[in-house]
Amino acid sequence: MRLKSKAVGSFFRLYYPCQDSEKAEKPDWIPSREYFNGLADFMKINRTLSEKIFNYLFGSFKILAYLDAPFKRNGKCPVVIFSHGLGAFRTLYSAICAELASQGFIVASVEHRDESASATYYYCEKPESEKSDEALSQTSASAPNNLVEEWMYYRALQHGESEFALRNKQVKQRADECIQALDKLIEINSGISVQNVLQTQFDWTTLELLVDAEPVSNRNNLKLIGSECGIALDAWMFPLDDEIYPRVKQPIFFINSEKFQWAGNISRMRKLDSALIQRKMITIRGTVHQSFPDFTFLTGNWIGKLMKLKGEIDPQLAMDLSNKATLAYLQRHLHLEKGFNQWDPLIDGMDENLIPGTNVNLTVLQSAI
C-alpha cells in the first residue's frame, strides 16, 4: 500500500515445501509487461523494441513451482530472506529459491521499493468517484477493486550525484524491508492475522516456521533458532558504510563469480575476516555475475555470452555448486539435522570447479596503495 507518499507493507514471493497438486498452476516467470519495461530502463534500451524481444525470449517461461499449493507439513521450516540484486526483482532468482524450498526451507524473496529494482509496484486507494463507478463490478483476482497499481521503476544515477549516498540509502532501506518481511512471517507464525492485498488462495495459517522471536514491537530481541548467518552471492560492497563492518557478528559466506570481482571489492569483503566468527569465501570457476539469476538458463549459448548472461561453465553445474555450498553452510550455522553436511568440502572450495577464496590478485591493490 502507499499512504501519504510512502509505500508501506511488505512485498515478497514466498517459496515453501508444498504438497503435490494436479490443479495448481505454475506461475509466470515475468509477472507482467511492466517488468520488461523496467529491465529495458535498467539496460538503457528502447522500451518498445525490448518488450517485443523480451516477450519473445522469456514471455512463455514458468517458474518450476506450484502456485498457492498447500503447505507440506513435515516439521518446522527454517527461514531464508532473499534480497535480489541491483536491477532485478522478486522472481529472477527462482532456481535458487525453489531449490531451497524443496530442501525444507521457507524463502521470502523480497522485492525492494528503494528504486533499485528494475520495476515494482504498490497499491493506492482509488478516488471516491472511481470507487462508486465500479461498485457493481466483479472483484479482481489480484487485488480489491478499491485499489489501483502504482508502478515504480529503477532510478538511474543523476549527473553530478554521489553514487555512494544513493546506494547507501538504498541498502539501508533494503535491510529494513528484509527485517519487515521476517517480521510478517513471525506474526503469521504467532497466529496474528495479516492482510494480503493480492488476495491469493494460499492458507497462510498453515505455515510452520523454525523461528523463536518476539513480536514486531520487540524487534531488537528477534533471534533465529540456532545462529543467524548470511550468504552473499557475488556481492557489491560499495554501498556499505565503513562503520558497519565491526558491527557484523554473524557468520558470512561469500560465493563469488570468477569474472565480476576486483581487488577493491574483495578487500572490503576481507574486512569481515575474523578469528572468532567463521567467514568463508569461494569462487566458482568460469562464472559471470549473471550466473546466479535465472537468465543464465533461459538464453542460448551465443546470446547468453554476448549479453554476459553465461560464463564458460555449464550453468546448471555452477548453480548446483552454489546451492549445495549454501545448504551445507546453512546446516552448519542453523544447527539443522539434514544431510547437507555431505557438501561441507564445498565451503572450503574443495572441488575442481571452485577456487578457495578468490582468483583476484590482491597484491595489485596493495602496490597501488
Disulfide bonds with the S-S distance in Angstrom:
none
